[in-house]
Amino acid sequence: MFGGKMIRFLVLISLLVQVTCAQQGGQPEDGGGGGGGQQNAPPPKPQALMKKWPTLSGYPPLVIARGGFTGLFPESCATAIDMALSSAASDLALLCNLQLTKDSVGLCVTSLNLENTTDIESSFPNASKTYKINGEDVKGYFAMDYSSKALRDKVTIVQNILSRTDAFDNTSPLATVEEVLQSRPPLFWLNVQYDSFYNEHKLSMSDYIENTIGFQNIQYLSCTEIGFLKKMAKKVTNDTRLVLTFLGPDAIEPTEKKKYSDILKDLKAVRAFASGILVPKEYIWPLNANGYLAQRTTLVADAHKVDLEVFAAAFANDIPGSYNYSYDPTAEYLQFINDPNNTVDGFVTDFSQTAANAIGCLAGNDTDKKVQKLIITHNGASGTYPGCTDLAYEQAVKDGADIIDCSVQMSKDGVAFCLDSPDLTRDTTAMSTFLTRAVSIPEIQKEKGIFSFDLTWTEIQSLKPKMFSPFAQHSGLERNPEAKNKGKLISLGDFLGFAKTKPVEGVLISIENARYLASKKHLDVVDAVTKTLKNASLEKKQVMIQSDDSAVLSKFKGESGYKRLFRFEEISGISKQAAKEIKKYADGAVLSRRSLIDIHLDYTTHQTNVVKELHDCNVSVYVYVMRNEFVHIPLDYYSDPTIEIATYVIDVQVDGIITEFPKTASRYLRSTCSDIHAEYCILASQPGGLIKILPKSLPVAVFPPSPPLEIKDIVDPPLPPVGAVPVLDSKPPTQGPPGAQAPAPSSGMAVAANFGFSLAAFMALGLLSMGH
């Protein structure tokens, strides 16, 4: 099966897979030990990976790909395996969860119930059975009830995580162990599930391994059952390590009838028959009831003391673990290896590329180096704290932002302050206090709102900020709920005073709705910004002025040292004449991600001409808005925000990124991983690579692009004059109808329905990768 198809897939994957720049070096001698024998020599690796690691073996933590690259493709299909093997720069083990057919053919599939991972029900309707497994009745379809031929001829595999794309479902049969071995993985990890259950039904896992596969092909052999491992310890050679796989703490181990939590108390006893343990990651870093990290256990250190390796499962970029990670999967990997006394020996993961990047490049690679690409915030570190608050700005500075931003809004009495939108309902508690002030202003937005220019600064200061999560309503992906109302809103003057004393290169001041404010509210936001900037005296800081209005930018043309940025909504391209016209008004352009790389549904299609044309006219380009949540990231980037950033920085060559999570950007850009001349660097996939390998049975409709940006889309008429500021009236402004509802958020991308799961659901789904 893997012969001709493998070659075809490799050619296709070359269009997709991320390039890892790694010069090959020699291999240190294996320092690992005991119990299950010595590890086979891994392939050569970059010099950066040859350092002595605080793992038990001294090698880098092992990347263990569960069924290949299952974050994108069905388990153990040729494409999943090719992707995992091609994307790994550090050591990689390919993990196969073993099941047996009626005629003792080994299959690589995680779930004992094939209904979870295949379309077997459609091929054999009404044929499910019920078996007692570990004391519980389980109804479903089981490999042992079918011959290998019946399964291979009639059953195809599907994703076993429901929130993932189904585009590659039903394109491959179940893979046999022999077929997976034909891919020649650097290391092969066979995980035996339910040995006692199979023995009850006259099928022997141990006989299959010994007589069909042979121990020489298995570098790691793991099992949830102690009896099986003790039997294997008498048979394996020094090339095979034995590993005890742990289920939940209260689950009962079938052969010794003990809870796994009790087995963990006597690691010396485990060391007598195994050289390592494979545990759910919560055994090492447990979570509290609110979804935050609790105190780390001493498991890793305790196991290393008795010469036991510790492997952690189950890691996935699209199954959120803890709010502490801010939806950044790399942060989670680093959490398990950042302490020399508690560094795990490997990760079982569905996204081997992210694990390899974390281990091979980003671990211990923090620097304070100046970056060539600016890191600009979007409402401060608004992924961590409510946007535009003092806490969001303080966090942004800690996280390594170069430029902090203030979207200027105006109060009724003329105070300029920072907030993403003039509508206070999204980012503050205005709805609970000023519900009767809700009005409709079509010039600003479709939905009703409670607008800043209808409230005094004193009234606005009485409000609490509110954490905004663009995807919480659709996918349950809340941001740092413990901080949902923390911090305080600050005036533009206070923001500039803060920036003046902090180690940032400068500020970005965004001005929108100037026409409406001047003509309808008699407020001169341009004048307010100009005067506040002059009073702040930011001579040593870069000042960027951003607007979507050429007339606003013209007001700052004569200001020495200011950099003007023209912001555009989504465009599909730009003419040379338009690029030249932009240069008349601005030094840079702020453009959406889709304006630079076209994105259709969940896939990238092609890079536009925008950056080239603007750079040819000496106009800098800044891309917005980068977010960590995986539902925001096209599938081409493997649900990894670092890989998406790398795409725009290295391949698209933007001059800076605008992000709500500056820590993620800073960690990558200030490391050697962003240097294409480094020994190990992170580059992104070619736009359109993934869509090219979609099955022909699933054509993706490509809609004609919108016309490119032209001169007529750039030049705005002069701003209207600003009338006298009206005397404040004691009466409230025009009231909306009683009981008006809060408007829907005005920003944030639409999220596909198949991502509509709460955080709890994602975590529950993650248990599937442990074989439940």
Beta strands, then each sheet from edge to edge (+ up, - down):
strand 1: 20-22
strand 2: 62-66
strand 3: 92-100
strand 4: 106-108
strand 5: 129-133
strand 6: 136-140
strand 7: 187-192
strand 8: 220-223
strand 9: 241-245
strand 10: 276-280
strand 11: 309-315
strand 12: 346-349
strand 13: 374-377
strand 14: 403-410
strand 15: 416-418
strand 16: 506-511
strand 17: 542-547
strand 18: 562-567
strand 19: 588-592
strand 20: 597-600
strand 21: 603-607
strand 22: 620-626
strand 23: 656-659
strand 24: 680-682
sheet 1: 1+ 24-
sheet 2: 4+ 3- 2- 12- 11- 10- 9- 8- 7-
sheet 3: 5+ 6-
sheet 4: 13+ 23+ 22+ 19+ 18+ 17+ 16+ 14+ 15-
sheet 5: 20+ 21-
end
